[in-house]
Amino acid sequence: MNASMVLSPEALAKIDQAIAKYPPEKRQSAVMAALTIAQDEKGWLSTQTMDFVAHYLGMPPIAVYEVASFYTLYDLEPPGKYKIAICTNLPCALQGANLAAEHLKKKLGVGFNETTADGMFTLKEGECFGACGDAPVLLLNNKRMCCAMTPEKLDDLLKELK
């Protein structure tokens, strides 16, 4: 598989930096970093991209698919322009995450793992983002964390993004 047809030289250099953090025989340990770099470049993880990552790291494609399908930060189909992942684990749920999630579903007109008809928003149910003290939290496009998300703060965020 021709590397330049799948990922840019810049992305490959970043993956090589991640691989260098591990002993040569453990290069597969860089799989999460490699998938993140690939997704940042491509916008999502196609089977072709995951197959390339598997080949590049010297691991079976199924092992890469398992990682990519387990973690909610990876997108196995193109997401909307804005991916909103809201944590619904217990600490967030106790602070109103379920109410916030229902508010988002109603406002956007979609359920979890769905994208609005205009392609602007994809709503995901996220796992713990490690900010339980700021619950409920959401992660926007895997990069921006928003804390204490009340329905009012959610409305403000949606206005900002539109």
N, CA, C and O of each residue as an XYZ file, in Angstrom:
648
protein
N       0.856     -1.181      0.000
C       0.000      0.000      0.000
C       0.897      1.238      0.000
O       1.809      1.350      0.819
N       0.637      2.146     -0.905
C       1.440      3.366     -1.023
C       1.050      4.345      0.078
O      -0.083      4.827      0.114
N       1.984      4.638      0.972
C       1.705      5.497      2.122
C       1.235      6.878      1.715
O       0.348      7.447      2.352
N       1.820      7.423      0.659
C       1.483      8.790      0.268
C       0.048      8.900     -0.246
O      -0.509      9.997     -0.289
N      -0.554      7.781     -0.636
C      -1.929      7.813     -1.114
C      -2.927      7.792      0.035
O      -4.107      8.080     -0.165
N      -2.474      7.459      1.218
C      -3.377      7.361      2.361
C      -3.185      8.527      3.322
O      -4.149      9.212      3.661
N      -1.960      8.760      3.761
C      -1.676      9.836      4.705
C      -0.529     10.687      4.185
O       0.343     10.214      3.457
N      -0.553     11.949      4.577
C       0.482     12.884      4.140
C       1.817     12.582      4.819
O       1.850     11.911      5.851
N       2.904     13.069      4.252
C       4.211     12.905      4.916
C       4.211     13.518      6.321
O       4.877     13.003      7.219
N       3.481     14.596      6.512
C       3.420     15.234      7.842
C       2.738     14.305      8.853
O       3.190     14.177      9.990
N       1.658     13.665      8.432
C       0.965     12.732      9.320
C       1.862     11.535      9.630
O       1.928     11.085     10.773
N       2.550     11.024      8.615
C       3.447      9.890      8.839
C       4.573     10.259      9.799
O       4.979      9.437     10.620
N       5.079     11.480      9.705
C       6.129     11.931     10.625
C       5.606     11.964     12.061
O       6.322     11.597     12.993
N       4.367     12.400     12.236
C       3.770     12.415     13.586
C       3.590     11.001     14.110
O       3.846     10.732     15.284
N       3.150     10.100     13.244
C       2.995      8.703     13.665
C       4.358      8.117     14.025
O       4.481      7.381     15.005
N       5.369      8.437     13.244
C       6.722      7.953     13.557
C       7.197      8.469     14.916
O       7.882      7.752     15.646
N       6.836      9.709     15.260
C       7.183     10.246     16.582
C       6.496      9.434     17.680
O       7.100      9.143     18.712
N       5.237      9.070     17.455
C       4.509      8.268     18.444
C       5.134      6.882     18.562
O       5.297      6.368     19.669
N       5.482      6.278     17.439
C       6.113      4.948     17.440
C       7.432      4.983     18.203
O       7.764      4.033     18.912
N       8.180      6.065     18.063
C       9.505      6.180     18.694
C       9.443      6.162     20.220
O      10.465      5.965     20.876
N       8.272      6.363     20.781
C       8.120      6.347     22.239
C       8.129      4.932     22.812
O       8.176      4.750     24.028
N       8.085      3.931     21.932
C       7.989      2.544     22.364
C       9.178      1.744     21.837
O       9.782      2.123     20.834
N       9.515      0.643     22.502
C      10.560     -0.238     21.954
C      10.122     -0.733     20.572
O       8.925     -0.877     20.325
N      11.064     -0.994     19.679
C      10.713     -1.400     18.305
C       9.711     -2.555     18.231
O       8.833     -2.563     17.368
N       9.843     -3.513     19.122
C       8.941     -4.669     19.090
C       7.540     -4.345     19.628
O       6.644     -5.187     19.566
N       7.354     -3.146     20.148
C       6.057     -2.733     20.705
C       5.446     -1.568     19.920
O       4.645     -0.807     20.464
N       5.820     -1.425     18.649
C       5.336     -0.293     17.844
C       3.814     -0.244     17.756
O       3.244      0.824     17.536
N       3.145     -1.392     17.926
C       1.686     -1.415     17.888
C       1.072     -0.598     19.019
O      -0.100     -0.226     18.954
N       1.850     -0.322     20.042
C       1.358      0.480     21.164
C       1.002      1.898     20.735
O       0.314      2.609     21.468
N       1.455      2.313     19.575
C       1.152      3.651     19.063
C      -0.159      3.688     18.285
O      -0.450      4.678     17.613
N      -0.949      2.626     18.369
C      -2.166      2.547     17.548
C      -3.138      3.687     17.830
O      -3.692      4.255     16.889
N      -3.363      4.038     19.085
C      -4.320      5.116     19.375
C      -3.816      6.451     18.832
O      -4.583      7.217     18.249
N      -2.546      6.724     19.020
C      -1.981      7.964     18.484
C      -2.079      7.972     16.964
O      -2.436      8.989     16.369
N      -1.765      6.850     16.338
C      -1.809      6.774     14.869
C      -3.231      6.984     14.360
O      -3.435      7.686     13.369
N      -4.208      6.387     15.022
C      -5.598      6.571     14.609
C      -6.041      8.019     14.787
O      -6.758      8.555     13.942
N      -5.627      8.649     15.866
C      -5.979     10.050     16.105
C      -5.375     10.942     15.025
O      -6.050     11.826     14.498
N      -4.127     10.715     14.702
C      -3.445     11.504     13.662
C      -4.132     11.292     12.316
O      -4.367     12.249     11.578
N      -4.448     10.054     12.000
C      -5.120      9.751     10.735
C      -6.496     10.411     10.674
O      -6.878     10.977      9.650
N      -7.232     10.331     11.777
C      -8.570     10.940     11.800
C      -8.486     12.459     11.710
O      -9.303     13.084     11.033
N      -7.517     13.055     12.378
C      -7.350     14.514     12.290
C      -7.121     14.938     10.845
O      -7.609     15.982     10.414
N      -6.383     14.134     10.107
C      -6.099     14.484      8.715
C      -7.271     14.183      7.780
O      -7.595     14.989      6.908
N      -7.897     13.041      7.960
C      -8.938     12.595      7.029
C     -10.355     13.013      7.437
O     -11.264     13.025      6.606
N     -10.540     13.354      8.710
C     -11.874     13.718      9.189
C     -12.643     12.554      9.779
O     -13.573     12.747     10.562
N     -12.253     11.339      9.401
C     -12.868     10.113      9.934
C     -11.983      8.946      9.539
O     -11.009      9.123      8.807
N     -12.317      7.744     10.023
C     -11.485      6.574      9.768
C     -12.193      5.596      8.836
O     -13.044      4.819      9.270
N     -11.840      5.639      7.573
C     -12.368      4.677      6.615
C     -11.656      3.343      6.821
O     -10.621      3.282      7.485
N     -12.208      2.285      6.254
C     -11.553      0.983      6.316
C     -10.169      1.063      5.674
O      -9.212      0.470      6.172
N     -10.069      1.798      4.568
C      -8.764      1.945      3.899
C      -7.744      2.598      4.833
O      -6.596      2.159      4.905
N      -8.158      3.630      5.537
C      -7.245      4.312      6.460
C      -6.849      3.392      7.607
O      -5.676      3.332      7.976
N      -7.821      2.671      8.177
C      -7.497      1.752      9.268
C      -6.606      0.616      8.790
O      -5.704      0.191      9.513
N      -6.845      0.123      7.590
C      -5.982     -0.919      7.033
C      -4.553     -0.404      6.876
O      -3.591     -1.120      7.153
N      -4.430      0.836      6.430
C      -3.095      1.420      6.289
C      -2.396      1.511      7.647
O      -1.227      1.147      7.770
N      -3.115      1.997      8.667
C      -2.532      2.104     10.012
C      -2.085      0.727     10.489
O      -1.000      0.583     11.051
N      -2.918     -0.281     10.266
C      -2.554     -1.645     10.672
C      -1.274     -2.090      9.976
O      -0.365     -2.611     10.622
N      -1.198     -1.889      8.681
C       0.001     -2.280      7.914
C       1.222     -1.498      8.401
O       2.300     -2.066      8.575
N       1.050     -0.204      8.617
C       2.161      0.654      9.030
C       2.713      0.234     10.399
O       3.918      0.301     10.639
N       1.812     -0.200     11.290
C       2.227     -0.596     12.636
C       2.559     -2.090     12.735
O       3.036     -2.553     13.770
N       2.307     -2.837     11.662
C       2.610     -4.260     11.678
C       1.671     -5.058     12.549
O       2.105     -5.932     13.300
N       0.379     -4.764     12.453
C      -0.597     -5.490     13.259
C      -1.789     -5.899     12.392
O      -2.006     -5.310     11.333
N      -2.553     -6.882     12.817
C      -3.704     -7.312     12.026
C      -4.755     -6.201     11.935
O      -5.009     -5.515     12.925
N      -5.360     -6.018     10.776
C      -6.394     -4.987     10.651
C      -7.499     -5.117     11.693
O      -7.988     -4.105     12.195
N      -7.901     -6.337     12.028
C      -8.978     -6.516     13.007
C      -8.611     -5.895     14.347
O      -9.487     -5.384     15.045
N      -7.346     -5.929     14.717
C      -6.912     -5.332     15.990
C      -7.101     -3.816     15.957
O      -7.472     -3.210     16.962
N      -6.845     -3.212     14.803
C      -7.056     -1.766     14.660
C      -8.547     -1.452     14.674
O      -8.965     -0.474     15.294
N      -9.359     -2.275     13.994
C     -10.814     -2.053     13.992
C     -11.371     -2.141     15.406
O     -12.268     -1.382     15.775
N     -10.833     -3.074     16.198
C     -11.309     -3.226     17.578
C     -11.057     -1.960     18.384
O     -11.931     -1.511     19.126
N      -9.879     -1.389     18.243
C      -9.557     -0.151     18.963
C     -10.460      0.982     18.476
O     -11.053      1.702     19.279
N     -10.557      1.133     17.157
C     -11.318      2.245     16.585
C     -12.802      2.152     16.912
O     -13.459      3.180     17.084
N     -13.340      0.945     17.000
C     -14.767      0.806     17.285
C     -15.075      0.854     18.780
O     -16.223      1.074     19.164
N     -14.075      0.653     19.617
C     -14.295      0.671     21.061
C     -14.380      2.093     21.616
O     -15.229      2.377     22.461
N     -13.520      2.972     21.153
C     -13.432      4.324     21.703
C     -14.316      5.287     20.928
O     -14.285      5.327     19.698
N     -15.112      6.069     21.668
C     -16.063      6.983     21.032
C     -15.396      8.160     20.341
O     -16.056      8.861     19.575
N     -14.121      8.403     20.580
C     -13.466      9.529     19.922
C     -13.163      9.250     18.461
O     -12.859     10.174     17.707
N     -13.242      7.981     18.047
C     -12.977      7.654     16.647
C     -14.279      7.577     15.870
O     -15.275      7.036     16.350
N     -14.256      8.122     14.669
C     -15.435      8.138     13.813
C     -15.232      7.171     12.658
O     -14.293      7.314     11.875
N     -16.114      6.188     12.557
C     -16.015      5.187     11.513
C     -16.871      5.533     10.300
O     -16.948      4.769      9.337
N     -17.499      6.673     10.362
C     -18.192      7.252      9.207
C     -18.076      8.762      9.345
O     -17.847      9.265     10.445
N     -18.230      9.483      8.257
C     -18.024     10.937      8.341
C     -18.984     11.594      9.332
O     -20.197     11.406      9.233
N     -18.456     12.358     10.282
C     -19.320     13.074     11.227
C     -19.751     14.412     10.632
O     -19.294     14.812      9.562
N     -20.639     15.090     11.350
C     -21.000     16.441     10.965
C     -19.820     17.373     11.194
O     -18.777     16.971     11.709
N     -20.006     18.607     10.805
C     -18.946     19.609     10.992
C     -18.563     19.708     12.462
O     -17.391     19.874     12.799
N     -19.554     19.605     13.323
C     -19.315     19.657     14.763
C     -19.787     18.353     15.397
O     -20.964     18.001     15.317
N     -18.857     17.643     16.027
C     -19.204     16.422     16.748
C     -19.289     16.777     18.224
O     -18.322     17.243     18.826
N     -20.450     16.552     18.786
C     -20.678     16.816     20.203
C     -20.808     15.475     20.912
O     -21.746     14.719     20.662
N     -19.866     15.188     21.792
C     -19.913     13.971     22.601
C     -20.175     14.391     24.039
O     -19.374     15.105     24.642
N     -21.292     13.947     24.580
C     -21.635     14.306     25.955
C     -21.458     13.085     26.848
O     -21.922     11.989     26.534
N     -20.783     13.301     27.958
C     -20.534     12.226     28.911
C     -21.830     11.944     29.669
O     -22.465     12.858     30.197
N     -22.213     10.668     29.714
C     -23.401     10.282     30.473
C     -23.049      9.276     31.571
O     -23.932      8.617     32.119
N     -21.757      9.160     31.890
C     -21.360      8.281     32.992
C     -21.896      8.832     34.307
O     -22.355      9.973     34.368
N     -21.836      8.033     35.340
C     -22.506      8.337     36.597
C     -22.239      9.740     37.165
O     -23.202     10.440     37.477
N     -20.989     10.185     37.313
C     -20.800     11.523     37.897
C     -21.476     12.620     37.069
O     -22.074     13.542     37.624
N     -21.381     12.518     35.755
C     -22.049     13.511     34.909
C     -23.567     13.347     34.976
O     -24.302     14.334     35.027
N     -24.034     12.092     34.976
C     -25.476     11.844     35.048
C     -26.059     12.432     36.332
O     -27.151     13.000     36.324
N     -25.328     12.290     37.425
C     -25.814     12.833     38.708
C     -25.874     14.359     38.699
O     -26.588     14.962     39.501
N     -25.125     14.979     37.792
C     -25.107     16.443     37.699
C     -25.935     16.964     36.518
O     -25.824     18.136     36.159
N     -26.761     16.105     35.914
C     -27.667     16.581     34.891
C     -27.315     16.244     33.460
O     -27.884     16.837     32.543
N     -26.395     15.314     33.227
C     -25.999     14.979     31.856
C     -27.147     14.399     31.044
O     -27.265     14.678     29.851
N     -27.995     13.594     31.676
C     -29.109     13.009     30.925
C     -30.090     14.087     30.477
O     -30.616     14.034     29.366
N     -30.333     15.061     31.343
C     -31.178     16.202     30.976
C     -30.521     16.987     29.843
O     -31.190     17.385     28.889
N     -29.221     17.206     29.948
C     -28.495     17.933     28.903
C     -28.545     17.165     27.582
O     -28.730     17.766     26.524
N     -28.380     15.843     27.638
C     -28.420     15.024     26.426
C     -29.801     15.094     25.780
O     -29.911     15.234     24.562
N     -30.834     14.998     26.574
C     -32.193     15.081     26.030
C     -32.454     16.464     25.423
O     -33.125     16.584     24.398
N     -31.922     17.493     26.061
C     -32.054     18.856     25.526
C     -31.387     18.953     24.155
O     -31.959     19.518     23.223
N     -30.178     18.402     24.032
C     -29.469     18.422     22.754
C     -30.222     17.623     21.687
O     -30.345     18.065     20.545
N     -30.719     16.460     22.060
C     -31.475     15.635     21.105
C     -32.675     16.407     20.568
O     -32.955     16.388     19.370
N     -33.372     17.080     21.463
C     -34.562     17.843     21.061
C     -34.169     19.031     20.182
O     -34.780     19.264     19.139
N     -33.163     19.769     20.599
C     -32.721     20.959     19.845
C     -32.195     20.598     18.460
O     -32.471     21.296     17.485
N     -31.439     19.508     18.377
C     -30.816     19.117     17.110
C     -31.720     18.231     16.261
O     -31.532     18.127     15.049
N     -32.695     17.597     16.893
C     -33.587     16.705     16.161
C     -32.934     15.395     15.768
O     -33.325     14.776     14.779
N     -31.940     14.967     16.535
C     -31.253     13.704     16.278
C     -31.037     12.963     17.590
O     -31.100     13.551     18.670
N     -30.783     11.671     17.479
C     -30.410     10.863     18.634
C     -28.909     10.663     18.656
O     -28.180     11.213     17.830
N     -28.460      9.871     19.607
C     -27.038      9.541     19.661
C     -26.641      8.801     18.389
O     -27.412      8.010     17.845
N     -25.431      9.073     17.930
C     -24.863      8.463     16.716
C     -25.599      8.866     15.448
O     -25.600      8.131     14.461
N     -26.219     10.028     15.481
C     -26.902     10.556     14.304
C     -26.358     11.948     13.988
O     -25.813     12.638     14.850
N     -26.523     12.332     12.734
C     -26.071     13.629     12.243
C     -27.270     14.403     11.736
O     -28.167     13.834     11.114
N     -27.286     15.708     12.004
C     -28.391     16.539     11.531
C     -28.433     16.521     10.001
O     -27.416     16.305      9.342
N     -29.626     16.751      9.450
C     -29.832     16.687      8.001
C     -28.918     17.648      7.245
O     -28.524     17.369      6.113
N     -28.577     18.785      7.873
C     -27.707     19.762      7.199
C     -26.227     19.423      7.319
O     -25.379     20.147      6.797
N     -25.908     18.308      8.017
C     -24.517     17.889      8.160
C     -23.708     18.711      9.151
O     -22.485     18.588      9.207
N     -24.374     19.537      9.924
C     -23.646     20.406     10.867
C     -23.248     19.703     12.165
O     -22.137     19.898     12.656
N     -24.142     18.889     12.723
C     -23.911     18.336     14.061
C     -24.076     16.824     14.088
O     -25.026     16.277     13.528
N     -23.133     16.161     14.750
C     -23.255     14.745     15.070
C     -23.260     14.652     16.585
O     -22.414     15.244     17.255
N     -24.212     13.913     17.119
C     -24.335     13.759     18.569
C     -23.870     12.365     18.970
O     -24.317     11.362     18.414
N     -22.976     12.320     19.933
C     -22.432     11.053     20.424
C     -22.584     10.993     21.938
O     -22.583     12.014     22.625
N     -22.714      9.778     22.431
C     -22.670      9.549     23.868
C     -21.233      9.201     24.192
O     -20.711      8.195     23.710
N     -20.587     10.027     25.007
C     -19.176      9.831     25.308
C     -18.967      9.096     26.611
O     -19.855      9.016     27.461
N     -17.787      8.570     26.742
C     -17.382      7.967     28.007
C     -16.701      9.045     28.849
O     -16.542     10.178     28.396
N     -16.313      8.706     30.028
C     -15.719      9.661     30.962
C     -14.581     10.443     30.306
O     -13.690      9.864     29.684
N     -14.627     11.758     30.456
C     -13.581     12.627     29.913
C     -12.629     13.104     31.009
O     -11.767     13.948     30.765
N     -12.789     12.563     32.211
C     -11.866     12.866     33.295
C     -12.050     14.249     33.905
O     -11.107     14.805     34.468
N     -13.239     14.805     33.802
C     -13.503     16.128     34.375
C     -14.776     16.070     35.222
O     -15.639     16.943     35.128
N     -14.876     15.043     36.034
C     -16.095     14.783     36.806
C     -16.495     15.956     37.703
O     -17.680     16.183     37.943
N     -15.518     16.683     38.187
C     -15.808     17.829     39.054
C     -16.472     18.981     38.315
O     -17.007     19.893     38.946
N     -16.444     18.952     36.989
C     -17.045     20.004     36.170
C     -18.280     19.501     35.429
O     -18.687     20.087     34.426
N     -18.870     18.426     35.918
C     -19.998     17.772     35.247
C     -21.228     18.680     35.167
O     -21.423     19.567     35.997
N     -22.046     18.434     34.147
C     -21.822     17.537     33.013
C     -20.908     18.180     31.968
O     -20.939     19.391     31.746
N     -20.098     17.336     31.338
C     -19.135     17.831     30.362
C     -19.413     17.248     28.979
O     -19.999     16.176     28.831
N     -18.971     17.992     27.984
C     -19.030     17.490     26.620
C     -17.730     17.815     25.934
O     -16.991     18.709     26.346
N     -17.465     17.079     24.888
C     -16.251     17.263     24.102
C     -16.684     17.624     22.690
O     -17.445     16.896     22.052
N     -16.189     18.754     22.214
C     -16.526     19.240     20.884
C     -15.380     18.912     19.936
O     -14.247     19.352     20.136
N     -15.685     18.141     18.911
C     -14.692     17.735     17.898
C     -13.434     17.128     18.513
O     -12.331     17.332     18.005
N     -13.597     16.397     19.588
C     -12.501     15.688     20.274
C     -11.416     16.610     20.817
O     -10.385     16.125     21.283
N     -11.617     17.923     20.772
C     -10.537     18.845     21.144
C     -10.936     19.860     22.222
O     -10.104     20.235     23.048
N     -12.163     20.295     22.225
C     -12.590     21.360     23.138
C     -13.571     20.811     24.165
O     -14.641     20.311     23.820
N     -13.182     20.914     25.446
C     -14.061     20.458     26.508
C     -14.901     21.619     27.021
O     -14.398     22.717     27.258
N     -16.180     21.352     27.185
C     -17.107     22.346     27.725
C     -17.676     21.778     29.019
O     -18.113     20.628     29.063
N     -17.668     22.589     30.065
C     -18.018     22.112     31.402
C     -19.315     22.720     31.919
O     -19.761     23.774     31.467
N     -19.906     22.014     32.889
C     -21.132     22.451     33.571
C     -22.207     22.836     32.554
O     -22.761     23.934     32.610
N     -22.492     21.933     31.636
C     -23.366     22.230     30.508
C     -24.845     22.127     30.861
O     -25.450     21.058     30.788
N     -25.398     23.249     31.237
C     -26.831     23.372     31.485
C     -27.533     23.554     30.141
O     -26.875     23.841     29.141
N     -28.848     23.395     30.100
C     -29.550     23.669     28.844
C     -29.255     25.072     28.289
O     -29.150     25.240     27.074
N     -29.125     26.057     29.144
C     -28.828     27.419     28.688
C     -27.439     27.492     28.061
O     -27.261     28.109     27.010
N     -26.454     26.863     28.703
C     -25.099     26.862     28.142
C     -25.044     26.070     26.833
O     -24.277     26.406     25.931
N     -25.847     25.032     26.737
C     -25.919     24.271     25.490
C     -26.496     25.122     24.369
O     -26.008     25.093     23.239
N     -27.539     25.878     24.691
C     -28.132     26.777     23.683
C     -27.115     27.814     23.221
O     -27.023     28.113     22.031
N     -26.352     28.361     24.167
C     -25.319     29.350     23.811
C     -24.251     28.724     22.903
O     -23.797     29.354     21.948
N     -23.854     27.487     23.205
C     -22.856     26.800     22.401
C     -23.383     26.575     20.976
O     -22.667     26.816     20.004
N     -24.613     26.122     20.857
C     -25.190     25.881     19.529
C     -25.278     27.170     18.720
O     -25.018     27.170     17.516
N     -25.646     28.279     19.384
C     -25.688     29.587     18.699
C     -24.300     29.983     18.213
O     -24.137     30.472     17.095
N     -23.301     29.765     19.064
C     -21.906     30.100     18.709
C     -21.451     29.314     17.477
O     -20.760     29.851     16.612
N     -21.839     28.049     17.405
C     -21.375     27.180     16.331
C     -22.115     27.401     15.013
O     -21.576     27.118     13.942
N     -23.331     27.899     15.087
C     -24.102     28.141     13.853
C     -23.672     29.428     13.261
O     -24.188     29.831     12.218
